[in-house]
């Protein structure tokens, strides 16, 4: 059985969900099912570009929009959908394209990166769904031969 990977939301999808819920609170559901604290600060909006070479020798570029969340001691703090949209609008020129996949950095308990894969409205909150990010081999045809032939050095 092959597991399906959830589709990552784009920044445009994220902004549309915020705009459709301006009076709602904003939270994130972690891959474990728990919710982020209601008193989160949205501390960063960034465009992140990573250029790298994979194990098969292919040069790649990965570009995403990234939000950083921080839960301070200020438990009265609330960032709702309207406020989050204002913060995103301030960073629009920096981020550029709205077609970028969106990711969230959050202490879990260490700073962890989560792709955003959807959203739901529950009560008076817009809750964005976070998925676990997994490492993967990008060149399986080079690194993971389908069959191991005698003398090939793989077995």
C-alpha positions in Angstrom: 0.0 0.0 0.0 1.4 3.4 -0.9 0.7 6.3 1.5 -0.7 9.5 -0.1 1.2 12.7 0.7 -1.2 15.5 1.5 -1.0 18.5 -0.9 0.7 21.5 0.7 -1.3 24.8 0.6 0.0 27.7 -1.3 0.4 31.1 0.1 -2.6 32.2 -2.0 -4.8 29.5 -0.5 -3.6 30.4 3.0 -4.4 34.1 2.4 -7.8 33.3 1.0 -8.7 31.2 4.1 -7.6 34.0 6.3 -9.6 36.6 4.3 -12.7 34.5 4.4 -12.6 34.4 8.2 -11.6 37.9 9.4 -13.4 37.7 12.7 -12.1 34.2 13.7 -9.2 33.3 15.9 -6.2 31.6 14.4 -4.7 28.3 15.5 -2.7 25.5 14.0 -3.3 21.7 14.5 0.0 19.8 14.9 0.5 16.4 13.3 0.0 14.9 16.7 -3.5 16.3 16.8 -2.8 18.9 19.5 -3.4 22.6 18.9 -0.9 25.4 19.2 -1.5 27.8 22.0 -4.1 30.6 21.3 -1.6 33.2 22.4 0.8 32.8 19.5 2.8 35.6 17.9 3.4 35.5 14.2 7.0 36.6 14.4 8.2 36.2 10.8 7.0 36.0 7.2 9.8 34.9 4.9 10.6 33.7 1.4 13.1 30.8 1.8 15.2 29.6 -1.1 17.4 26.6 -0.8 19.8 25.5 -3.6 21.4 22.1 -3.1 22.7 19.1 -4.8 21.1 15.7 -4.2 22.8 12.4 -3.6 22.5 11.6 -7.4 24.3 14.8 -8.4 21.3 16.9 -9.5 21.3 20.6 -8.5 17.9 21.6 -7.2 16.2 24.7 -5.8 13.4 24.6 -3.3 11.4 27.8 -2.6 8.7 28.3 0.0 6.8 30.9 2.0 7.5 30.4 5.7 5.8 31.7 8.8 7.4 31.5 12.2 5.2 31.1 15.3 6.2 31.9 18.9 4.3 31.4 22.1 5.4 34.0 24.5 4.6 34.5 28.2 2.0 37.0 27.1 -1.0 34.7 27.4 -3.5 37.5 26.7 -2.0 38.0 23.2 -4.2 36.9 20.3 -3.4 36.9 16.5 -6.7 36.4 14.7 -7.2 35.8 11.0 -7.5 39.6 10.2 -4.2 40.4 12.0 -2.4 37.5 10.4 -3.5 38.7 7.0 -2.2 42.2 7.8 1.2 40.7 8.7 1.2 38.7 5.4 0.4 41.8 3.4 3.4 43.6 4.9 5.6 40.8 3.6 4.0 40.4 0.2 6.8 42.2 -1.7 9.5 40.3 0.1 7.8 36.9 -0.5 6.9 37.6 -4.1 4.8 34.8 -5.6 1.6 33.7 -3.9 1.9 30.3 -5.6 4.7 29.2 -3.2 4.0 26.3 -0.8 3.5 27.5 2.8 5.3 26.1 5.8 5.3 27.0 9.5 8.2 27.0 12.0 7.1 26.3 15.5 8.8 25.1 18.8 7.7 21.5 19.2 9.6 21.5 21.7 12.5 22.2 19.3 12.1 24.5 16.3 10.4 22.3 13.7 9.2 22.9 10.1 5.7 21.8 9.2 4.0 22.1 5.8 0.4 23.5 5.9 -2.0 21.1 4.3 -5.4 22.5 4.8 -7.7 24.4 7.2 -11.0 23.9 9.0 -13.3 26.2 11.0 -14.1 24.9 14.4 -16.2 27.1 16.7 -14.8 30.7 16.5 -11.4 29.6 15.2 -9.8 29.0 11.8 -7.5 26.1 12.3 -4.7 25.3 9.8 -3.6 21.7 9.6 0.1 21.0 9.8 1.7 17.8 8.5 4.9 16.1 9.4 7.8 16.8 7.1 9.9 13.7 6.2 13.3 13.3 4.7 13.4 11.4 1.5 16.0 10.3 -1.1 15.6 12.5 -4.2 17.6 10.1 -6.5 16.3 6.6 -5.7 17.3 5.4 -9.2 20.9 6.2 -8.4 21.1 5.4 -4.7 18.5 2.6 -4.3 19.0 0.1 -7.2 15.8 -1.9 -8.0 17.8 -5.2 -8.0 21.2 -6.0 -6.7 23.3 -7.8 -9.3 26.3 -9.9 -8.3 29.5 -7.9 -8.7 27.7 -4.6 -8.7 29.0 -3.7 -5.3 25.6 -3.1 -3.7 25.3 -6.4 -1.9 
